[in-house]
Amino acid sequence: MDYIENVLEKLKEWARKLIETLLGPEAEPEPEPIPIPVNERSRQRR
């Protein structure tokens, strides 16, 4: 069974490399924006 699992793992690697070569690398998720603190008191005074 280990032999079959190793072969399947290699096939997955080759398929992933082939897809990356044809379509480009996998899209990485965009980093989450960093919240910027806002002083609400200065906005309310008019």
mmJSON file of the N, C-alpha and C atoms, coordinates in Angstrom:
{"data_MODEL":{"atom_site":{
"group_PDB":["ATOM","ATOM","ATOM","ATOM","ATOM","ATOM","ATOM","ATOM","ATOM","ATOM","ATOM","ATOM","ATOM","ATOM","ATOM","ATOM","ATOM","ATOM","ATOM","ATOM","ATOM","ATOM","ATOM","ATOM","ATOM","ATOM","ATOM","ATOM","ATOM","ATOM","ATOM","ATOM","ATOM","ATOM","ATOM","ATOM","ATOM","ATOM","ATOM","ATOM","ATOM","ATOM","ATOM","ATOM","ATOM","ATOM","ATOM","ATOM","ATOM","ATOM","ATOM","ATOM","ATOM","ATOM","ATOM","ATOM","ATOM","ATOM","ATOM","ATOM","ATOM","ATOM","ATOM","ATOM","ATOM","ATOM","ATOM","ATOM","ATOM","ATOM","ATOM","ATOM","ATOM","ATOM","ATOM","ATOM","ATOM","ATOM","ATOM","ATOM","ATOM","ATOM","ATOM","ATOM","ATOM","ATOM","ATOM","ATOM","ATOM","ATOM","ATOM","ATOM","ATOM","ATOM","ATOM","ATOM","ATOM","ATOM","ATOM","ATOM","ATOM","ATOM","ATOM","ATOM","ATOM","ATOM","ATOM","ATOM","ATOM","ATOM","ATOM","ATOM","ATOM","ATOM","ATOM","ATOM","ATOM","ATOM","ATOM","ATOM","ATOM","ATOM","ATOM","ATOM","ATOM","ATOM","ATOM","ATOM","ATOM","ATOM","ATOM","ATOM","ATOM","ATOM","ATOM","ATOM","ATOM","ATOM"],
"id":[1,2,3,4,5,6,7,8,9,10,11,12,13,14,15,16,17,18,19,20,21,22,23,24,25,26,27,28,29,30,31,32,33,34,35,36,37,38,39,40,41,42,43,44,45,46,47,48,49,50,51,52,53,54,55,56,57,58,59,60,61,62,63,64,65,66,67,68,69,70,71,72,73,74,75,76,77,78,79,80,81,82,83,84,85,86,87,88,89,90,91,92,93,94,95,96,97,98,99,100,101,102,103,104,105,106,107,108,109,110,111,112,113,114,115,116,117,118,119,120,121,122,123,124,125,126,127,128,129,130,131,132,133,134,135,136,137,138],
"type_symbol":["N","C","C","N","C","C","N","C","C","N","C","C","N","C","C","N","C","C","N","C","C","N","C","C","N","C","C","N","C","C","N","C","C","N","C","C","N","C","C","N","C","C","N","C","C","N","C","C","N","C","C","N","C","C","N","C","C","N","C","C","N","C","C","N","C","C","N","C","C","N","C","C","N","C","C","N","C","C","N","C","C","N","C","C","N","C","C","N","C","C","N","C","C","N","C","C","N","C","C","N","C","C","N","C","C","N","C","C","N","C","C","N","C","C","N","C","C","N","C","C","N","C","C","N","C","C","N","C","C","N","C","C","N","C","C","N","C","C"],
"label_atom_id":["N","CA","C","N","CA","C","N","CA","C","N","CA","C","N","CA","C","N","CA","C","N","CA","C","N","CA","C","N","CA","C","N","CA","C","N","CA","C","N","CA","C","N","CA","C","N","CA","C","N","CA","C","N","CA","C","N","CA","C","N","CA","C","N","CA","C","N","CA","C","N","CA","C","N","CA","C","N","CA","C","N","CA","C","N","CA","C","N","CA","C","N","CA","C","N","CA","C","N","CA","C","N","CA","C","N","CA","C","N","CA","C","N","CA","C","N","CA","C","N","CA","C","N","CA","C","N","CA","C","N","CA","C","N","CA","C","N","CA","C","N","CA","C","N","CA","C","N","CA","C","N","CA","C","N","CA","C","N","CA","C"],
"label_alt_id":[null,null,null,null,null,null,null,null,null,null,null,null,null,null,null,null,null,null,null,null,null,null,null,null,null,null,null,null,null,null,null,null,null,null,null,null,null,null,null,null,null,null,null,null,null,null,null,null,null,null,null,null,null,null,null,null,null,null,null,null,null,null,null,null,null,null,null,null,null,null,null,null,null,null,null,null,null,null,null,null,null,null,null,null,null,null,null,null,null,null,null,null,null,null,null,null,null,null,null,null,null,null,null,null,null,null,null,null,null,null,null,null,null,null,null,null,null,null,null,null,null,null,null,null,null,null,null,null,null,null,null,null,null,null,null,null,null,null],
"label_comp_id":["MET","MET","MET","ASP","ASP","ASP","TYR","TYR","TYR","ILE","ILE","ILE","GLU","GLU","GLU","ASN","ASN","ASN","VAL","VAL","VAL","LEU","LEU","LEU","GLU","GLU","GLU","LYS","LYS","LYS","LEU","LEU","LEU","LYS","LYS","LYS","GLU","GLU","GLU","TRP","TRP","TRP","ALA","ALA","ALA","ARG","ARG","ARG","LYS","LYS","LYS","LEU","LEU","LEU","ILE","ILE","ILE","GLU","GLU","GLU","THR","THR","THR","LEU","LEU","LEU","LEU","LEU","LEU","GLY","GLY","GLY","PRO","PRO","PRO","GLU","GLU","GLU","ALA","ALA","ALA","GLU","GLU","GLU","PRO","PRO","PRO","GLU","GLU","GLU","PRO","PRO","PRO","GLU","GLU","GLU","PRO","PRO","PRO","ILE","ILE","ILE","PRO","PRO","PRO","ILE","ILE","ILE","PRO","PRO","PRO","VAL","VAL","VAL","ASN","ASN","ASN","GLU","GLU","GLU","ARG","ARG","ARG","SER","SER","SER","ARG","ARG","ARG","GLN","GLN","GLN","ARG","ARG","ARG","ARG","ARG","ARG"],
"label_asym_id":["A","A","A","A","A","A","A","A","A","A","A","A","A","A","A","A","A","A","A","A","A","A","A","A","A","A","A","A","A","A","A","A","A","A","A","A","A","A","A","A","A","A","A","A","A","A","A","A","A","A","A","A","A","A","A","A","A","A","A","A","A","A","A","A","A","A","A","A","A","A","A","A","A","A","A","A","A","A","A","A","A","A","A","A","A","A","A","A","A","A","A","A","A","A","A","A","A","A","A","A","A","A","A","A","A","A","A","A","A","A","A","A","A","A","A","A","A","A","A","A","A","A","A","A","A","A","A","A","A","A","A","A","A","A","A","A","A","A"],
"label_entity_id":["1","1","1","1","1","1","1","1","1","1","1","1","1","1","1","1","1","1","1","1","1","1","1","1","1","1","1","1","1","1","1","1","1","1","1","1","1","1","1","1","1","1","1","1","1","1","1","1","1","1","1","1","1","1","1","1","1","1","1","1","1","1","1","1","1","1","1","1","1","1","1","1","1","1","1","1","1","1","1","1","1","1","1","1","1","1","1","1","1","1","1","1","1","1","1","1","1","1","1","1","1","1","1","1","1","1","1","1","1","1","1","1","1","1","1","1","1","1","1","1","1","1","1","1","1","1","1","1","1","1","1","1","1","1","1","1","1","1"],
"label_seq_id":[1,1,1,2,2,2,3,3,3,4,4,4,5,5,5,6,6,6,7,7,7,8,8,8,9,9,9,10,10,10,11,11,11,12,12,12,13,13,13,14,14,14,15,15,15,16,16,16,17,17,17,18,18,18,19,19,19,20,20,20,21,21,21,22,22,22,23,23,23,24,24,24,25,25,25,26,26,26,27,27,27,28,28,28,29,29,29,30,30,30,31,31,31,32,32,32,33,33,33,34,34,34,35,35,35,36,36,36,37,37,37,38,38,38,39,39,39,40,40,40,41,41,41,42,42,42,43,43,43,44,44,44,45,45,45,46,46,46],
"pdbx_PDB_ins_code":[null,null,null,null,null,null,null,null,null,null,null,null,null,null,null,null,null,null,null,null,null,null,null,null,null,null,null,null,null,null,null,null,null,null,null,null,null,null,null,null,null,null,null,null,null,null,null,null,null,null,null,null,null,null,null,null,null,null,null,null,null,null,null,null,null,null,null,null,null,null,null,null,null,null,null,null,null,null,null,null,null,null,null,null,null,null,null,null,null,null,null,null,null,null,null,null,null,null,null,null,null,null,null,null,null,null,null,null,null,null,null,null,null,null,null,null,null,null,null,null,null,null,null,null,null,null,null,null,null,null,null,null,null,null,null,null,null,null],
"Cartn_x":[0.826,0.0,0.863,1.984,2.849,3.333,3.61,4.098,3.031,1.786,0.694,0.509,0.566,0.418,1.538,2.766,3.904,3.712,3.244,3.019,1.934,0.856,-0.217,0.269,1.101,1.642,2.516,3.336,4.182,3.319,2.261,1.374,0.721,0.319,-0.273,0.733,1.986,3.037,3.232,3.327,3.542,2.369,1.144,-0.035,-0.037,0.321,0.363,1.402,2.583,3.634,3.207,2.533,2.075,1.047,0.112,-0.92,-0.282,0.685,1.365,2.11,2.714,3.45,2.505,1.35,0.408,-0.388,-0.81,-1.713,-1.063,0.152,0.794,0.602,1.3,1.188,-0.21,-0.538,-1.841,-1.983,-3.18,-3.433,-3.383,-2.641,-2.543,-3.639,-4.244,-5.283,-4.698,-5.484,-5.008,-4.909,-3.87,-3.757,-4.901,-5.313,-6.396,-5.903,-6.734,-6.303,-6.117,-5.163,-4.872,-5.798,-6.566,-7.475,-6.678,-7.122,-6.464,-7.356,-6.821,-7.651,-8.03,-9.281,-9.784,-10.276,-9.872,-10.314,-11.698,-12.74,-14.122,-14.483,-13.864,-14.197,-13.912,-12.798,-12.457,-13.413,-13.996,-14.92,-16.281,-16.687,-18.02,-18.085,-17.005,-16.995,-17.079,-18.071,-18.185,-18.391],
"Cartn_y":[-1.201,0.0,1.256,1.228,2.406,2.771,1.751,1.999,2.743,2.297,2.943,4.374,4.602,5.956,6.862,6.327,7.121,7.483,6.525,6.785,7.847,7.74,8.732,10.117,10.173,11.463,12.092,11.268,11.779,12.273,11.527,11.95,13.289,13.475,14.752,15.889,15.636,16.663,17.03,16.011,16.279,17.035,16.65,17.339,18.802,19.033,20.407,21.231,20.641,21.364,21.65,20.686,20.882,22.003,22.016,23.06,24.42,24.478,25.752,26.238,25.302,25.685,26.23,25.602,26.022,27.264,27.347,28.42,29.454,29.213,30.123,29.604,30.185,29.719,29.96,29.228,29.385,30.815,31.316,32.666,32.646,33.596,33.69,34.614,34.276,35.17,36.524,37.567,38.907,39.032,39.695,39.877,40.758,40.492,41.287,42.702,43.701,45.085,45.305,46.158,46.481,47.609,47.406,48.493,49.698,50.874,52.115,52.797,53.064,53.711,55.135,55.494,56.818,57.496,58.739,59.499,60.058,59.447,59.831,61.197,61.584,62.859,64.035,64.011,65.14,65.223,64.138,64.152,64.725,64.534,64.949,66.45,67.096,68.539,69.285,70.156,70.921,72.363],
"Cartn_z":[0.0,0.0,0.0,0.699,0.734,-0.658,-1.464,-2.824,-3.625,-3.524,-4.262,-3.783,-2.475,-1.938,-2.43,-2.479,-2.966,-4.437,-5.228,-6.655,-6.823,-6.073,-6.165,-5.753,-4.73,-4.278,-5.361,-6.01,-7.103,-8.257,-8.58,-9.664,-9.332,-8.081,-7.663,-7.833,-7.429,-7.571,-9.031,-9.896,-11.318,-11.922,-11.529,-12.046,-11.595,-10.324,-9.8,-10.553,-10.791,-11.514,-12.951,-13.577,-14.951,-15.016,-14.089,-14.066,-13.802,-12.876,-12.61,-13.836,-14.577,-15.779,-16.839,-16.989,-18.021,-17.63,-16.387,-15.976,-15.076,-14.64,-13.696,-12.286,-11.321,-9.929,-9.365,-8.309,-7.666,-7.148,-7.25,-6.747,-5.226,-4.68,-3.223,-2.725,-1.612,-1.089,-0.707,-0.917,-0.575,0.937,1.41,2.867,3.37,4.602,5.175,5.462,5.201,5.476,6.975,7.285,8.682,9.11,10.165,10.598,11.1,10.693,11.096,12.123,13.316,14.333,13.906,14.176,13.807,15.073,15.244,16.402,16.09,16.632,16.346,16.941,18.047,18.687,17.775,17.051,16.19,14.99,14.586,13.463,13.868,15.114,15.539,15.794,16.11,16.355,15.031,14.929,13.671,13.937],
"occupancy":[1.0,1.0,1.0,1.0,1.0,1.0,1.0,1.0,1.0,1.0,1.0,1.0,1.0,1.0,1.0,1.0,1.0,1.0,1.0,1.0,1.0,1.0,1.0,1.0,1.0,1.0,1.0,1.0,1.0,1.0,1.0,1.0,1.0,1.0,1.0,1.0,1.0,1.0,1.0,1.0,1.0,1.0,1.0,1.0,1.0,1.0,1.0,1.0,1.0,1.0,1.0,1.0,1.0,1.0,1.0,1.0,1.0,1.0,1.0,1.0,1.0,1.0,1.0,1.0,1.0,1.0,1.0,1.0,1.0,1.0,1.0,1.0,1.0,1.0,1.0,1.0,1.0,1.0,1.0,1.0,1.0,1.0,1.0,1.0,1.0,1.0,1.0,1.0,1.0,1.0,1.0,1.0,1.0,1.0,1.0,1.0,1.0,1.0,1.0,1.0,1.0,1.0,1.0,1.0,1.0,1.0,1.0,1.0,1.0,1.0,1.0,1.0,1.0,1.0,1.0,1.0,1.0,1.0,1.0,1.0,1.0,1.0,1.0,1.0,1.0,1.0,1.0,1.0,1.0,1.0,1.0,1.0,1.0,1.0,1.0,1.0,1.0,1.0],
"B_iso_or_equiv":[0.0,0.0,0.0,0.0,0.0,0.0,0.0,0.0,0.0,0.0,0.0,0.0,0.0,0.0,0.0,0.0,0.0,0.0,0.0,0.0,0.0,0.0,0.0,0.0,0.0,0.0,0.0,0.0,0.0,0.0,0.0,0.0,0.0,0.0,0.0,0.0,0.0,0.0,0.0,0.0,0.0,0.0,0.0,0.0,0.0,0.0,0.0,0.0,0.0,0.0,0.0,0.0,0.0,0.0,0.0,0.0,0.0,0.0,0.0,0.0,0.0,0.0,0.0,0.0,0.0,0.0,0.0,0.0,0.0,0.0,0.0,0.0,0.0,0.0,0.0,0.0,0.0,0.0,0.0,0.0,0.0,0.0,0.0,0.0,0.0,0.0,0.0,0.0,0.0,0.0,0.0,0.0,0.0,0.0,0.0,0.0,0.0,0.0,0.0,0.0,0.0,0.0,0.0,0.0,0.0,0.0,0.0,0.0,0.0,0.0,0.0,0.0,0.0,0.0,0.0,0.0,0.0,0.0,0.0,0.0,0.0,0.0,0.0,0.0,0.0,0.0,0.0,0.0,0.0,0.0,0.0,0.0,0.0,0.0,0.0,0.0,0.0,0.0],
"pdbx_formal_charge":[null,null,null,null,null,null,null,null,null,null,null,null,null,null,null,null,null,null,null,null,null,null,null,null,null,null,null,null,null,null,null,null,null,null,null,null,null,null,null,null,null,null,null,null,null,null,null,null,null,null,null,null,null,null,null,null,null,null,null,null,null,null,null,null,null,null,null,null,null,null,null,null,null,null,null,null,null,null,null,null,null,null,null,null,null,null,null,null,null,null,null,null,null,null,null,null,null,null,null,null,null,null,null,null,null,null,null,null,null,null,null,null,null,null,null,null,null,null,null,null,null,null,null,null,null,null,null,null,null,null,null,null,null,null,null,null,null,null],
"auth_seq_id":[1,1,1,2,2,2,3,3,3,4,4,4,5,5,5,6,6,6,7,7,7,8,8,8,9,9,9,10,10,10,11,11,11,12,12,12,13,13,13,14,14,14,15,15,15,16,16,16,17,17,17,18,18,18,19,19,19,20,20,20,21,21,21,22,22,22,23,23,23,24,24,24,25,25,25,26,26,26,27,27,27,28,28,28,29,29,29,30,30,30,31,31,31,32,32,32,33,33,33,34,34,34,35,35,35,36,36,36,37,37,37,38,38,38,39,39,39,40,40,40,41,41,41,42,42,42,43,43,43,44,44,44,45,45,45,46,46,46],
"auth_comp_id":["MET","MET","MET","ASP","ASP","ASP","TYR","TYR","TYR","ILE","ILE","ILE","GLU","GLU","GLU","ASN","ASN","ASN","VAL","VAL","VAL","LEU","LEU","LEU","GLU","GLU","GLU","LYS","LYS","LYS","LEU","LEU","LEU","LYS","LYS","LYS","GLU","GLU","GLU","TRP","TRP","TRP","ALA","ALA","ALA","ARG","ARG","ARG","LYS","LYS","LYS","LEU","LEU","LEU","ILE","ILE","ILE","GLU","GLU","GLU","THR","THR","THR","LEU","LEU","LEU","LEU","LEU","LEU","GLY","GLY","GLY","PRO","PRO","PRO","GLU","GLU","GLU","ALA","ALA","ALA","GLU","GLU","GLU","PRO","PRO","PRO","GLU","GLU","GLU","PRO","PRO","PRO","GLU","GLU","GLU","PRO","PRO","PRO","ILE","ILE","ILE","PRO","PRO","PRO","ILE","ILE","ILE","PRO","PRO","PRO","VAL","VAL","VAL","ASN","ASN","ASN","GLU","GLU","GLU","ARG","ARG","ARG","SER","SER","SER","ARG","ARG","ARG","GLN","GLN","GLN","ARG","ARG","ARG","ARG","ARG","ARG"],
"auth_asym_id":["A","A","A","A","A","A","A","A","A","A","A","A","A","A","A","A","A","A","A","A","A","A","A","A","A","A","A","A","A","A","A","A","A","A","A","A","A","A","A","A","A","A","A","A","A","A","A","A","A","A","A","A","A","A","A","A","A","A","A","A","A","A","A","A","A","A","A","A","A","A","A","A","A","A","A","A","A","A","A","A","A","A","A","A","A","A","A","A","A","A","A","A","A","A","A","A","A","A","A","A","A","A","A","A","A","A","A","A","A","A","A","A","A","A","A","A","A","A","A","A","A","A","A","A","A","A","A","A","A","A","A","A","A","A","A","A","A","A"],
"auth_atom_id":["N","CA","C","N","CA","C","N","CA","C","N","CA","C","N","CA","C","N","CA","C","N","CA","C","N","CA","C","N","CA","C","N","CA","C","N","CA","C","N","CA","C","N","CA","C","N","CA","C","N","CA","C","N","CA","C","N","CA","C","N","CA","C","N","CA","C","N","CA","C","N","CA","C","N","CA","C","N","CA","C","N","CA","C","N","CA","C","N","CA","C","N","CA","C","N","CA","C","N","CA","C","N","CA","C","N","CA","C","N","CA","C","N","CA","C","N","CA","C","N","CA","C","N","CA","C","N","CA","C","N","CA","C","N","CA","C","N","CA","C","N","CA","C","N","CA","C","N","CA","C","N","CA","C","N","CA","C","N","CA","C"],
"pdbx_PDB_model_num":[1,1,1,1,1,1,1,1,1,1,1,1,1,1,1,1,1,1,1,1,1,1,1,1,1,1,1,1,1,1,1,1,1,1,1,1,1,1,1,1,1,1,1,1,1,1,1,1,1,1,1,1,1,1,1,1,1,1,1,1,1,1,1,1,1,1,1,1,1,1,1,1,1,1,1,1,1,1,1,1,1,1,1,1,1,1,1,1,1,1,1,1,1,1,1,1,1,1,1,1,1,1,1,1,1,1,1,1,1,1,1,1,1,1,1,1,1,1,1,1,1,1,1,1,1,1,1,1,1,1,1,1,1,1,1,1,1,1]
}}}
